[in-house]
Each structure stands twice: as structure tokens, then as C-alpha cells.
Amino acid sequence: MDKTQRIELLRSGEIGTALRTLAIPAATAMMVNAIYNVVDTAFIGMLNDTAAIGAAAILFPIFMLIGAIGLTFGMGSASLISRQLGEQNVEGAISTASTAFYSTLIIGVTFAIFGNIYIEEILILFGATDTILDRAVLYGRIIIGGSFFQILNMCMNNLLRAEGAARYSSIALITGGVLNIIFDPVFMFVLDFGLAGAALATISAQMVSTLYLLYYFLSDRGVLKIRLRDFSPRLGLYRDIMTIGLPTFFRQVLTSIAMGMFNNAAAAYGDPAVAAIGIVMRVVSLLMMAIFGIGQGLQPLAGYNFGARQFSRVIDATKKALTWSTVFAGCMAAAFFVFARWIVLAFSQDPEVVTLGVQAFRFLSTTMIFVGSQVVFSTLFQALGKGRQAGILAVARQGIFFIPLVLILPGLWGLNGVFLAQPAADILAFIVTAVLAAVEMAELKKMRETREVKE
């Protein structure tokens, strides 16, 4: 599909076909991206070192924080770009893309440098115990040192999706995921780098994926281009990007902090509890990435048609995305509940880790079905440029609700309280989502009726 056909798909393609064309590659790619995180944990588990699994668990929220930097500029600029393309403002879209890329590059290199300088303090903040710290430093220096590849990757992937080029975005993500799976055993066991090999495999795969994305933008295959002369660090442009990007950043940062607090709360019950939480978080990320993929498919479709004032298409696309994400979440939750023991055994043979992992899976799976609506409407608000509503949803689940719950519930019910914190936060966040969603859908319907009357 060439760039003209991609724009036509956004403008007038059948909604189900358009959403499927955009969402399935994105969901598949994001699941592959999450799978290689899970595979990392599985290979690390082959080292028969619970502390090494714990080190990977400590780095996982930091890995998410790294991605949040790229997502801030990627999602913020993608929302603006989709609306600019809908308004036929192609030069404005190119300027937005170029500014997002170069800003992300500068921030990514800065993060890699200072993250390594203060690595021990960061790891302790995220829950590293004395027995885990040395391994976490070994793993973390490499991950953080190459973090600018992931930051650029997340930014450019979102720029591609903004113009409907989901297939190329997916190729980049899948390439990175497959290479990571291939590189893991080579670096860890053939070259005998052990835990450091897992980190080197991740960074090497990210580098190849990022270079592919950069080649796409430099080869003039799409509507968007990345050119230094179009780098426009204007306050007004940054404000427009950050209005949407910051809610994404806060959501990712709060998720990262929440995982760190999850680790800290679990650490009171020993390294097996930290390892169990790490396994569960990585596997559950498969569900989240697939649902985020559906949201990624919705974003350019909703943003473009909102910019073009085709409100019926925005409403129809949102309803379809909500249905797909909810059904998928329900199926995955059922699978996690039923097959919890076998899933945990794939990563660890430690009986205590298995017991605690099964327990955590079954608690978390009870409310997974509510996650789809939160992702869909958070993405919709971002696509429409509604930063306030997007911001509320960004901080609700992992901030306003989860953080106090994970501090309070363990004092009441011990480790069960740790496991209960996320399901309780999901229920409360769903209530907030339902209220904001009802208001927004009513407003979109009113805008649709007003446009129909004028026509």
C-alpha cells in the first residue's frame, strides 16, 4: 500500500477494514515486542539464578520509563500529525515529525549518560535488594547505555502510524523482537556472557530495528520526512506535542513507579516474591501490548477523521476498537487464570516462585477485562487532542488509585494485599473511564448531528 492509498484508507476506507489494517499489524508487533521481554526472562531463568530473574524484574519498570520518553514525543506528535494530515497541512506534519525526532535524540543521549552515572541509586529506588543489586547493575548499565535506540524507536514507530504506515512500523518491531530471541542464546550461552548477554541481545536488536525505521524516513517512502532543516523547536509546537504527549509520559512513568512499588512491596516477602512479580508483569505485558496495538490502530483513524470533521467515522471506529479490546482482554484473562501454573513453570522451577506466581496471576486476571476500555478511550482523547481527559485517565489507574492501594493493602492482608492492589485500582479506574467516555461519545454524536444539519 503506497502513501496515497494509506491516506485514502484513513479518509474513506470501510471502518472495520481500516481499523483491522491499522490495528492488527500494530497489535501483532507490540505483542512480539512484549514476547521478547518474556523470552528474555525465560532465558535468564535458564541461568538458575533467582537473583538474576529479580534483577530483570527491577530493570523492567526502568525499561518502561525509557520507552515513555520516546512515547511522549511519539504519541504527542502522532496525534498532531494525524489531525494536520486530515486538514491537508502536510508541511506542518513534516515539521512536527522532524522536531519530535531530533528532540528525542537529544534527550535519549542525555538519559543514557546520566542514567549510567547514577545507576546504583536508580536501581535501589526501584527495589533492588543487596542480593540483587550487583546483577542489576551489570544488566542495567548495558540497557540504559543503549537506551537511546529504544527511545528513538518508540518515537519513530508512532510517527509511522500517524500516516497509516502500520505495516512498516510492525516490520521494525517484529524484526527487533525476532532478532532479540535469536541473539539471546548466542550472547548468553554461546559467547558465555550470561546475564550481560541478555542485555546486549536486547540493545543489539533495538539498534537494528531503529536503523530500519530511520532508513524508511530517509528513503522518501511515506508522506512524512525527517529533515534537519524542518527541526523547529518552537514553544508553541512543543506545547501542542506535550498537551498529548505528557499524559502518555505520566501514564508510563506512573506504571514504571507502580512496578517499582510492586517490587518494593514484594521484596518484604523475599526474592522469590520479587521474581514471581517480575514473571507475571512480563507476561501480562503481552495482554497490554496487544490492547495498546488496537489503540494504536484507532489513533490515526480517529485523529485524521476528527481533523477532517468526519465524526461518524470517529464514533464507529471507537466502538469497534472497544469491542475488540474487551473481547481480547476477556479471553486472555481466562487463559491466565486457567494456565497460570504452566506459565510460571516456563520461567522458574523454584517451588516458592511458582506458588506465588500462580497466586499473583489469578488475582490480576480477575479485572483484566476492564483494561480495554481504559486504553481505547485514553487513545481516543489523545487522538482528538483532548489533553485534560487523556491526562485524567493517564494518572488514574497507576497513580491516583494503585499507589495508595499498594501502600495500604499489604498492611491489611500481607502479600495478598500486594496482589490485590492492581485489581482494585482497575475497578476504580474503569468507573472514571466510563464517566468520561459517556460524556465524550455524547459530544461526538452532537457534533455529528450539527454537521449533518449544516449539510
C-alpha positions as CSV (number, residue, x, y, z in Angstrom):
1,M,0.0,0.0,0.0
2,D,1.6,3.3,-1.1
3,K,1.3,6.6,0.7
4,T,-1.7,7.8,-1.3
5,Q,-3.6,4.6,-0.6
6,R,-2.8,4.9,3.1
7,I,-4.3,8.4,3.3
8,E,-7.4,7.2,1.3
9,L,-7.8,4.3,3.8
10,L,-7.9,6.9,6.7
11,R,-10.3,9.2,4.8
12,S,-12.9,6.8,3.3
13,G,-12.0,3.2,3.9
14,E,-14.6,0.9,5.5
15,I,-14.2,1.3,9.2
16,G,-13.7,-2.3,10.1
17,T,-11.2,-2.8,7.3
18,A,-9.3,0.4,8.1
19,L,-9.1,-0.4,11.8
20,R,-8.1,-4.0,11.1
21,T,-5.5,-2.9,8.6
22,L,-4.0,-0.4,11.2
23,A,-4.6,-2.4,14.4
24,I,-3.6,-6.0,13.6
25,P,-0.1,-5.2,12.4
26,A,0.4,-2.8,15.4
27,A,-1.1,-5.3,17.9
28,T,1.0,-8.2,16.4
29,A,4.2,-6.1,16.5
30,M,3.6,-4.9,20.0
31,M,2.9,-8.5,21.2
32,V,6.1,-9.6,19.6
33,N,7.9,-6.7,21.3
34,A,6.4,-7.9,24.6
35,I,7.2,-11.5,23.8
36,Y,10.9,-10.8,23.6
37,N,10.8,-9.3,27.1
38,V,9.1,-12.5,28.2
39,V,11.7,-14.6,26.3
40,D,14.5,-12.6,27.9
41,T,13.1,-13.6,31.3
42,A,12.8,-17.3,30.2
43,F,16.5,-17.3,29.0
44,I,17.6,-15.6,32.2
45,G,15.7,-18.2,34.1
46,M,17.9,-20.8,32.4
47,L,20.8,-19.4,34.5
48,N,19.2,-21.0,37.5
49,D,19.7,-17.8,39.5
50,T,16.7,-16.3,41.2
51,A,18.6,-13.1,41.9
52,A,19.2,-12.7,38.1
53,I,15.4,-13.0,37.5
54,G,15.0,-10.4,40.2
55,A,17.5,-8.1,38.5
56,A,15.5,-8.3,35.3
57,A,12.3,-7.6,37.3
58,I,13.9,-4.5,38.7
59,L,15.0,-3.2,35.3
60,F,11.6,-3.9,33.7
61,P,9.9,-0.7,35.0
62,I,13.1,1.3,34.1
63,F,12.8,-0.2,30.6
64,M,9.2,1.1,30.5
65,L,10.4,4.5,31.7
66,I,12.9,4.6,28.8
67,G,10.1,3.9,26.4
68,A,8.0,6.6,28.0
69,I,10.4,9.3,26.8
70,G,10.1,8.1,23.2
71,L,6.3,7.7,23.6
72,T,6.0,11.3,24.9
73,F,7.2,12.8,21.7
74,G,5.9,9.9,19.5
75,M,2.3,9.9,20.7
76,G,2.1,13.7,21.2
77,S,3.4,14.4,17.7
78,A,1.4,11.5,16.1
79,S,-1.8,12.9,17.4
80,L,-1.0,16.3,16.0
81,I,0.3,14.9,12.7
82,S,-2.9,12.8,12.1
83,R,-5.0,15.9,12.6
84,Q,-2.7,18.0,10.4
85,L,-2.9,15.5,7.6
86,G,-6.7,15.5,8.0
87,E,-6.6,19.2,7.5
88,Q,-4.3,18.7,4.4
89,N,-1.4,20.5,6.2
90,V,1.4,18.2,5.0
91,E,4.3,20.7,5.6
92,G,3.2,21.3,9.2
93,A,3.1,17.5,9.7
94,I,6.7,17.1,8.4
95,S,7.9,19.9,10.7
96,T,6.2,18.2,13.6
97,A,7.8,14.8,12.8
98,S,11.3,16.3,12.4
99,T,11.1,18.3,15.6
100,A,9.9,15.2,17.5
101,F,12.8,13.1,16.2
102,Y,15.6,15.5,16.9
103,S,14.2,16.4,20.3
104,T,14.0,12.7,21.2
105,L,17.6,12.1,20.0
106,I,19.0,14.8,22.3
107,I,17.0,13.6,25.3
108,G,17.9,10.0,24.7
109,V,21.6,10.5,24.6
110,T,21.4,12.7,27.7
111,F,19.4,10.0,29.5
112,A,21.9,7.3,28.6
113,I,24.8,9.3,30.0
114,F,23.2,10.4,33.3
115,G,21.4,7.1,33.8
116,N,24.7,5.3,33.9
117,I,26.3,7.8,36.3
118,Y,23.6,7.4,38.9
119,I,22.7,3.7,38.1
120,E,23.0,2.3,41.6
121,E,20.8,5.0,43.2
122,I,18.2,4.4,40.5
123,L,18.2,0.6,41.0
124,I,17.9,0.9,44.7
125,L,15.0,3.3,44.3
126,F,13.2,0.7,42.1
127,G,13.5,-2.0,44.7
128,A,16.9,-3.7,44.2
129,T,17.9,-5.7,47.3
130,D,21.5,-6.3,48.4
131,T,21.5,-9.8,46.8
132,I,20.1,-8.4,43.5
133,L,22.0,-5.1,43.2
134,D,25.2,-6.4,41.6
135,R,23.4,-8.3,38.9
136,A,21.0,-5.4,38.3
137,V,24.0,-3.0,37.8
138,L,25.6,-5.4,35.3
139,Y,22.3,-5.8,33.4
140,G,21.3,-2.1,33.8
141,R,24.5,-0.5,32.6
142,I,24.0,-2.0,29.1
143,I,20.2,-1.5,28.9
144,I,20.5,2.2,30.0
145,G,23.7,2.8,27.9
146,G,21.8,1.8,24.8
147,S,18.5,3.3,25.8
148,F,18.6,6.0,23.1
149,F,17.9,3.3,20.5
150,Q,14.7,2.3,22.2
151,I,13.7,6.0,22.7
152,L,14.1,6.8,19.0
153,N,12.4,3.5,18.1
154,M,9.3,4.4,20.1
155,C,9.1,7.9,18.7
156,M,9.6,6.8,15.0
157,N,7.1,4.0,15.3
158,N,4.4,6.4,16.3
159,L,5.3,8.8,13.5
160,L,4.8,6.0,11.0
161,R,1.4,5.1,12.5
162,A,0.3,8.7,12.3
163,E,0.3,8.5,8.5
164,G,-1.2,5.0,8.5
165,A,2.0,3.1,7.7
166,A,1.3,0.4,10.3
167,R,2.9,-2.3,8.2
168,Y,6.3,-0.7,8.2
169,S,6.1,0.1,11.9
170,S,5.2,-3.5,12.5
171,I,8.1,-4.8,10.4
172,A,10.5,-2.8,12.6
173,L,9.1,-4.0,15.8
174,I,8.8,-7.7,14.7
175,T,12.4,-7.5,13.4
176,G,13.6,-6.3,16.7
177,G,11.7,-8.9,18.6
178,V,12.8,-11.9,16.4
179,L,16.4,-10.7,16.5
180,N,16.3,-10.4,20.3
181,I,15.1,-14.0,20.5
182,I,17.9,-15.2,18.2
183,F,20.6,-13.1,19.9
184,D,19.7,-14.1,23.5
185,P,21.1,-17.7,23.4
186,V,24.0,-16.6,21.3
187,F,25.2,-13.8,23.6
188,M,24.2,-15.6,26.8
189,F,25.3,-19.2,26.2
190,V,27.4,-19.5,23.0
191,L,29.5,-16.4,23.9
192,D,29.1,-17.1,27.6
193,F,28.2,-13.5,28.6
194,G,25.4,-14.7,30.9
195,L,23.1,-12.0,32.2
196,A,25.1,-9.3,30.4
197,G,24.4,-11.2,27.2
198,A,20.6,-10.8,27.7
199,A,21.1,-7.0,27.9
200,L,23.4,-7.0,24.8
201,A,20.9,-9.0,22.8
202,T,18.2,-6.5,23.7
203,I,20.2,-3.4,22.7
204,S,21.6,-5.0,19.5
205,A,18.1,-5.9,18.4
206,Q,16.8,-2.4,19.2
207,M,19.7,-0.9,17.2
208,V,18.8,-2.9,14.0
209,S,15.1,-2.1,14.4
210,T,15.8,1.6,14.9
211,L,18.1,1.8,11.8
212,Y,15.4,0.2,9.7
213,L,12.9,2.9,10.8
214,L,15.5,5.7,10.1
215,Y,16.0,4.2,6.6
216,Y,12.3,4.4,5.9
217,F,12.1,8.1,6.7
218,L,15.3,8.9,4.7
219,S,14.2,6.9,1.7
220,D,11.1,9.1,0.9
221,R,8.7,6.1,1.1
222,G,6.0,8.0,3.1
223,V,4.3,11.3,3.5
224,L,6.4,12.2,6.5
225,K,10.1,13.0,6.3
226,I,12.8,13.7,8.9
227,R,14.9,16.6,7.9
228,L,17.2,18.8,10.0
229,R,16.0,21.9,8.2
230,D,12.5,21.2,9.4
231,F,13.6,20.9,13.0
232,S,11.5,23.7,14.6
233,P,12.0,23.9,18.4
234,R,9.2,26.4,18.9
235,L,7.4,26.8,22.2
236,G,4.0,26.6,20.5
237,L,4.8,23.4,18.7
238,Y,6.2,21.8,21.9
239,R,3.1,22.9,23.7
240,D,0.9,21.1,21.2
241,I,3.0,18.0,21.3
242,M,3.2,17.9,25.1
243,T,-0.5,18.5,25.6
244,I,-1.0,15.0,24.3
245,G,2.5,13.5,24.9
246,L,2.6,14.3,28.6
247,P,-0.4,12.2,29.6
248,T,1.4,9.3,27.8
249,F,4.6,10.1,29.7
250,F,2.8,10.3,33.0
251,R,1.0,7.0,32.4
252,Q,4.2,5.3,31.5
253,V,6.1,6.9,34.4
254,L,3.4,6.0,36.9
255,T,3.3,2.5,35.5
256,S,7.1,2.3,36.0
257,I,6.8,3.8,39.5
258,A,3.9,1.4,40.3
259,M,6.0,-1.6,39.2
260,G,8.9,-0.3,41.3
261,M,6.5,-0.1,44.3
262,F,5.1,-3.5,43.4
263,N,8.7,-4.8,43.6
264,N,9.4,-3.0,46.9
265,A,6.2,-4.3,48.4
266,A,7.0,-7.8,47.3
267,A,10.6,-7.5,48.5
268,A,9.4,-7.6,52.1
269,Y,8.5,-11.2,51.4
270,G,11.8,-12.3,49.9
271,D,13.5,-12.6,46.5
272,P,11.0,-15.4,45.3
273,A,8.2,-12.9,45.6
274,V,10.1,-10.3,43.6
275,A,10.9,-12.9,40.9
276,A,7.2,-14.0,40.8
277,I,6.0,-10.4,40.4
278,G,8.6,-10.0,37.6
279,I,7.4,-13.0,35.7
280,V,3.8,-12.0,36.0
281,M,4.4,-8.4,34.9
282,R,6.2,-9.5,31.8
283,V,3.6,-12.0,30.8
284,V,0.7,-9.6,31.5
285,S,2.5,-7.1,29.3
286,L,1.6,-9.3,26.4
287,L,-2.0,-8.5,27.0
288,M,-1.3,-4.8,27.5
289,M,0.7,-4.6,24.3
290,A,-1.9,-6.3,22.2
291,I,-4.6,-3.9,23.5
292,F,-2.3,-0.9,23.1
293,G,-1.9,-2.1,19.5
294,I,-5.6,-1.8,19.0
295,G,-5.4,1.7,20.4
296,Q,-2.5,2.4,18.0
297,G,-4.8,1.4,15.1
298,L,-7.5,3.7,16.4
299,Q,-5.3,6.7,16.9
300,P,-4.6,7.7,13.3
301,L,-8.1,6.8,12.1
302,A,-9.8,8.9,14.8
303,G,-7.3,11.7,14.6
304,Y,-7.4,12.1,10.8
305,N,-11.2,11.9,10.6
306,F,-11.6,14.3,13.6
307,G,-9.4,16.8,11.7
308,A,-11.5,16.2,8.6
309,R,-14.7,16.6,10.6
310,Q,-16.0,13.2,9.8
311,F,-17.4,12.5,13.2
312,S,-19.4,9.4,12.3
313,R,-16.2,7.6,11.4
314,V,-14.7,8.6,14.7
315,I,-17.6,7.1,16.6
316,D,-17.8,3.9,14.6
317,A,-14.0,3.3,14.9
318,T,-14.1,3.9,18.7
319,K,-17.0,1.4,19.2
320,K,-15.2,-1.3,17.1
321,A,-11.9,-0.8,18.9
322,L,-13.7,-1.0,22.3
323,T,-15.4,-4.3,21.3
324,W,-12.2,-5.9,20.0
325,S,-10.1,-4.9,23.0
326,T,-12.7,-6.0,25.6
327,V,-13.2,-9.4,24.0
328,F,-9.4,-10.0,23.7
329,A,-8.8,-8.9,27.3
330,G,-11.5,-11.3,28.5
331,C,-10.0,-14.3,26.5
332,M,-6.5,-13.6,27.8
333,A,-7.7,-13.2,31.4
334,A,-9.4,-16.6,31.2
335,A,-6.2,-18.2,29.8
336,F,-4.0,-16.6,32.5
337,F,-6.4,-17.8,35.2
338,V,-6.6,-21.4,34.0
339,F,-3.0,-21.9,32.8
340,A,-1.2,-19.8,35.5
341,R,0.9,-22.7,36.9
342,W,2.2,-23.8,33.5
343,I,3.0,-20.3,32.5
344,V,5.1,-19.7,35.6
345,L,6.8,-23.0,35.3
346,A,8.1,-21.9,31.9
347,F,10.2,-19.3,33.7
348,S,11.2,-20.8,37.0
349,Q,11.3,-24.2,38.7
350,D,11.6,-22.7,42.2
351,P,8.5,-24.1,44.0
352,E,8.0,-20.9,46.0
353,V,8.3,-18.7,42.9
354,V,5.7,-20.9,41.2
355,T,3.3,-20.8,44.1
356,L,3.4,-17.1,44.4
357,G,3.3,-16.5,40.6
358,V,0.1,-18.6,40.3
359,Q,-1.4,-16.6,43.1
360,A,-0.5,-13.3,41.5
361,F,-1.8,-14.3,38.1
362,R,-5.2,-15.3,39.4
363,F,-5.6,-12.1,41.4
364,L,-4.6,-9.9,38.4
365,S,-6.7,-11.8,35.8
366,T,-10.0,-11.1,37.6
367,T,-10.2,-7.5,36.4
368,M,-8.2,-7.6,33.1
369,I,-11.4,-7.2,31.1
370,F,-11.7,-3.6,32.3
371,V,-8.3,-2.6,30.8
372,G,-9.5,-2.5,27.2
373,S,-11.9,0.4,27.7
374,Q,-9.2,2.4,29.6
375,V,-6.7,2.1,26.7
376,V,-9.3,2.8,23.9
377,F,-10.7,6.0,25.5
378,S,-7.3,7.2,26.6
379,T,-6.1,6.8,23.0
380,L,-9.2,8.5,21.7
381,F,-8.7,11.5,23.9
382,Q,-5.1,11.7,22.7
383,A,-6.1,11.4,19.0
384,L,-8.7,14.2,19.4
385,G,-6.2,16.5,21.1
386,K,-8.0,16.4,24.4
387,G,-5.2,16.6,26.9
388,R,-7.2,17.1,30.0
389,Q,-9.3,13.9,29.7
390,A,-6.3,12.0,28.5
391,G,-4.3,13.2,31.5
392,I,-7.0,12.1,33.9
393,L,-7.0,8.6,32.5
394,A,-3.2,8.6,32.4
395,V,-2.9,9.2,36.1
396,A,-6.0,7.4,37.4
397,R,-5.1,3.7,37.1
398,Q,-1.4,3.5,38.2
399,G,-1.3,6.8,40.1
400,I,-4.4,8.0,41.9
401,F,-5.6,4.5,42.7
402,F,-2.7,2.0,42.6
403,I,-0.1,3.9,44.5
404,P,-2.1,4.4,47.7
405,L,-3.6,0.9,47.4
406,V,-0.2,-0.8,47.2
407,L,0.9,1.1,50.3
408,I,-2.3,0.4,52.3
409,L,-3.5,-3.1,51.4
410,P,-0.3,-5.1,52.3
411,G,-0.6,-3.8,55.8
412,L,-4.1,-5.3,56.0
413,W,-3.6,-8.6,54.2
414,G,0.1,-9.1,53.7
415,L,1.3,-10.5,50.3
416,N,-2.4,-11.0,49.3
417,G,-2.7,-7.2,49.7
418,V,0.2,-6.7,47.3
419,F,-1.6,-8.9,44.7
420,L,-5.0,-7.2,45.3
421,A,-3.8,-3.6,44.7
422,Q,-3.9,-3.8,40.9
423,P,-7.3,-5.4,40.6
424,A,-8.8,-2.8,43.0
425,A,-7.1,0.0,41.0
426,D,-8.5,-1.4,37.7
427,I,-12.1,-1.4,39.0
428,L,-11.8,2.2,40.3
429,A,-10.1,3.4,37.0
430,F,-12.9,1.7,35.0
431,I,-15.5,3.8,36.8
432,V,-13.7,7.0,35.9
433,T,-13.3,5.9,32.3
434,A,-17.0,5.1,31.9
435,V,-18.0,8.6,33.1
436,L,-15.5,10.4,30.7
437,A,-16.4,8.0,27.8
438,A,-20.1,8.7,28.2
439,V,-19.6,12.4,28.1
440,E,-17.2,12.3,25.1
441,M,-19.4,10.0,23.0
442,A,-22.4,12.2,23.6
443,E,-20.4,15.2,22.5
444,L,-19.2,13.5,19.3
445,K,-22.8,12.5,18.5
446,K,-23.9,16.1,18.9
447,M,-21.1,17.3,16.6
448,R,-22.1,14.7,14.1
449,E,-25.7,15.9,14.2
450,T,-24.7,19.5,13.9
451,R,-22.6,18.8,10.8
452,E,-25.5,16.7,9.2
453,V,-27.9,19.6,9.7
454,K,-25.5,22.1,8.1
455,E,-25.1,19.8,5.1
